[in-house]
Amino acid sequence: MAKKAVASMQKGEGRSYAKVIKMVKSPKTGAYYFDEKIVHNDDVKAYLAK
């Protein structure tokens, strides 16, 4: 599934987007989980700063 998303981002305007994977700690259980999102290249630093 991830290969399809990455492969489709290689055509045309898709190169201006990046797949960002962020590790987040759950406030309820204290366990960590991974949050994956496709964001514009200009917004990557802002997304990771949250």
C-alpha positions, -999 to +999 in steps of 0.1 A: +000+000+000+028+025+009+045+017-024+015+028-044+013+061-024+050+068-029+049+058-066+019+080-074+037+110-058+066+108-083+045+121-113+039+157-121+031+179-092+033+151-067+070+159-061+060+189-041+046+166-014+064+144+012+052+115+034+060+123+070+060+097+098+059+111+133+061+092+166+034+104+190+029+095+227-007+087+236-019+108+266-043+081+278-021+050+278+014+064+275+021+041+245+038+054+214+022+052+179+032+064+145+012+091+127+017+091+089+006+120+067+013+133+033+020+171+035+033+198+012+071+203+013+067+238+027+047+225+057+069+197+068+088+216+095+055+231+108+039+196+110+068+181+129+069+210+153+034+203+166 
